[in-house]
Amino acid sequence: MTKAERMEDIKNRYSLTLAERNFTEPGTESYKILSEVAKMILSEISGICLNRCKDVNRYGFRMYGSKYKMIILSDNMTI
């Protein structure tokens, strides 16, 4: 991915995470997990801008049953 594509990917995943978090109650476990995922997604920006390295982890979330889990996405995976 080019730098612009990576930044667009980060923006999309961050927006989706915040949108999903808005449907949960503040203080719940789901809210905390989605907040942590959002922070990790934002940390990818510094990894891309400073390191110029392609080995920056891409974070996302999945829902298993009724619980959210943070996952690391491979380059070909989407949320």
Steps between C-alpha positions, in 0.01 A plus 500: 500500500612853438519748784177669386319163485623412849380834638158450337485148646579636847234769463237244396582253779510778761163641388342154503635428848366827641163444333476152652609635840217758491250212517642372830454636850795697643682304768413156365761246392404543133544877526845457656612249236382720212670802659826305521465392137448865398817602688700222336373601155610859562843377611547354151527853359824569683635162392433578136622861511813448708627156411415484130486130567238270357497280811253716692226290659147573382246474780131433479222327688270206458192399691505146631166410648406812694856619572740715304860386455797700374673334207806567285409512132720370224548724195221331304242497781230765551255568779 
